[in-house]
Amino acid sequence: MKYLMNVRDLRYFFAVAELEYFSQATKQCHVSQPKWSGQIKKLEE
C-alpha cells in the first residue's frame, strides 16, 4: 500500500534533519515516540 506524504510528515522529517536527534524532534513537534515512529516508517515506505 502506498501512502501520500503530507505536510505533517515533512514537518517531522525536517525537525529531525534540523535538530539531528529524534528525542528533541518529538518534543519540538509535540508528538509521542510511538506516533513519531509510525510517521517516520510511513515516510520510509
N, C-alpha and C positions, 0 to 999 in steps of 0.2 A: 504494500500500500504506500503510495507516495503522499507526502504531506506538502502543503504550501507553506512557505516561510512568511511570517507576519512581522509586524513592527516589534512586537514584544520579543520574539526570538532574536531579532537583530540587536535589540537593546541589551539582552543578556550576553550575546556574543561580544559586543563592543565593550561592555563592562569588564569582562574577563580580559580582553585584549588590553584595555587601558590600565587596569589595576594589577594584572598578572597573578592574581590569587582568587580562587573560587570563593573562599570564605568571605573575603572582602566584597566581592561582586554580589554575593547573595544578600549581604547586609545593605549594600547600596540600592539594590533593586527591591528590597523588602520581600524576599522570597525564601521559603524554606528549602533546605538542602534536597529533600526528595523531589519536590516540584522542579527545582532547578535541574537536577539530573535528568529528569524526563524531558525537559525542554531542550537540553543540550543533546540528548540522544536523538531527538527528532531532527535537530539541525544536522547531525552527523549522517543520518539516513538520507 
